[in-house]
Amino acid sequence: QEEKSEKPEKPEKPDHAGKAKTQKASMQPAVQEKTVDREWHNAQQQDTIESRKARSGRTAFWISLILILGILGGIYAYGYKYCGTHFMPGTRINGYECSGLTEEEAEAKFAEAANDYVLNIRFRGGSTEIVHAQEMGFEYKPDGSVGALLNQQDQLLWPKYFFEDSNYEIEPGGAYDDDLLTQALQALPELQEENMEKPKSAYIEFQDGNEEEAGKFVIIPETAGTTIDLVQLEAGVGDAAARYADLVDAEEISGAYVEAPLKSDDAKIISRCDDLNDIVGASITYELPDGDTMCLNSDVMKDWLVKDDDGKLVKDDEVWDEKLWEFLEKLAINSNTIGMDRQFQSTNRGLITVSGGDYGYMVNQVTEHDKLVKDLKKCKQDTRKPDYYITPYNDETENDGIGKTYIEVDLSAQHIWCYVDGQMVMESDCVSGDTTTGHGTPTGVFGIMFMLRDTTLRGVMQSNGKYEYETKVGYWMPFYDGCGFHDAWWRTAFGGTIYQGDGSHGCVNLPVSGAETLYQYCEDKMPVVVYY
């Protein structure tokens, strides 16, 4: 302001010599000089007043600023100190309102809350029991966790707590009376002996039926039971109470429930189950002559296992082999058709029953046994026919296993027929074994053993070194133990009752032409049905 004021130029004072000149001047310039001097003086005074006002304003500003900062500093200092000893607004610990409380006051709140503390215990099966603080002598025990929270408050930035909430979760310290807790737990229904079920170990069982694992040994899982170990339960419950937990699950307490001695995931029981399945793992399906089947598989072999002294299923080699022979005997009974009664559709008598003979199937149990031993060790899966000593002419089941191609001999009628594929291709009268001398032709169903041309038939060797008889024939077709069809060129008559008194030694005598024709159709194992 002072710099901007323009000072009027001060006129020079006239010296004495100049007075003469001034006096000589006109009076107007003198008046102007006085006016300018007053203006300059007034300007100087105005500048001084304004300068003083400016200095006064600046002083007031700084004083106000210092006062404000002092007040704010005091407030901040108070807040800083307060934040170090009190929980700030918006503070909740474990759900309890702790705003403005000191550590001791917060501890007192927890101590008061401890009197109302209850612990829920959930047991296996879903039942829940409640234990109150008084029942277990429970009380609050400071452990420094509340003070630690107080120390975590940021004193430098304490104002921020007015704009944000602080929710803390801690595990406040708690103490209980061991004896009282034990008594409280012992009184619970779940710990009464009559209410506790003992655990059961896992075990191996053969799976029947149509389940996914049917036909196999499977592991039946252990039964957990509800038997409680009081010591372990008390330790877990006490730990939960010390943490002010609302709920503790007994199943989550290690060792609280007595476990089964053997569990389904135990390597030993898994290995034993696998071994048993390997022992009975084979499956051999036998195709029987009547079209049915007989199977040797796990359903059968499981019963061949025995229990050892520990009650475990094991394979006893002696018992196992005995059972194997028993199975083969059953297989033979179901497969063997030799000597069985057969229903036969005869030419002239209709449906008759023919018994005896050696035609059909006979299982070779010895060779089949050897095969099975190897197959069972390999867990082989197979479908096959049994190993036979004897097999028939074909696998036909019609005509009770005789089929449509056969030779029929009616001893009462002294007549034979030959059928091929159901068609009769020859017939002839015959002379059979002499029934009056005990040489009657055997009855039953037989099979042609072989065929020969131009051979000599001989009887039993006598004591004199000669055969009972020797007869040359052109066609020889035996079917049982020296008995068979052949031409009897020496006979002139056939049929009737010749066989009674003039019969053969058991063979069926035929005319030469009949024997020749029969020979043309005859084949090895061709069925021969002989009956009276």
Secondary structure, DSSP 8 states (H G I E B T S, - for coil): -TTTS----------HHHHHHHHHS-SHHHHHHHHHHHHHHHHHHHHHHHHHHHHHHHHHHHHHHHHHHHHHHHHHHHHHHHHHHB--TTEEETTEE-TT-BHHHHHHHHHHHHTT-EEEEE-TTS-EEEEETGGGT-EE---SHHHHHHHHS-STTGGGGGSS-EEE-----EE--HHHHHHHHHTSGGGSGGG----B--EEEEE-TTSTTTTEEEEE--B----B-HHHHHHHHHHHHHTT-SEEEGGGSTTSB---SS-TT-HHHHHHHHHHHHHT--EEEEE-TTS-EEEESHHHHGGG-EE-TTS-EE--HHHHHHHHHHHHHHHHHHH--TT--EEEE-SSS-EEEE--BS-S-EE-HHHHHHHHHHHHHTT-EEEE---EEE--S----TTTTT-S-EEEEETTTTEEEEEETTEEEEEEE-B-B-TTTT-----EEEE----EEEEEEE--B-TTS-BS-EEEEEEEEEEETTEEEEE-TT-S--STTTHHHH-BSS-EEE-HHHHHHHHHH--TT-EEEEE-
